[in-house]
């Protein structure tokens, strides 16, 4: 039986749409780069073999740059074809997740 990710990636490959590739990359990102890197980076755009990424800061960006060839290989292996040849970095505001945000309050309490 094929894994769901393999079935999804092959279906999205047939669409040949940058939006479909980006949607797949966004959902598969934690399994491709690992949870730690995924918490501090995310795919922003994927066109013509170039993947644009956002990162929380310079140290995370540098780590991803060091791993560029390995990440391209992992992405292409998971996609099942050649999707990414190079990585570029674009600036974005820091990624905040509820798991990492200790100040997150899921609801507002009334004070009496």
Secondary structure, 3 states (H helix, E strand, C coil): CCCHHHHHHHHHHHHCCHHHHHHHHHHHHHHHHCHHHHHHEEEEEEECCEEEEEECCHHHHHHHHHCHHHHHHHHHHHHCCCCCCEEEECCCCCCCCCCCCCCCCCCCCCCC
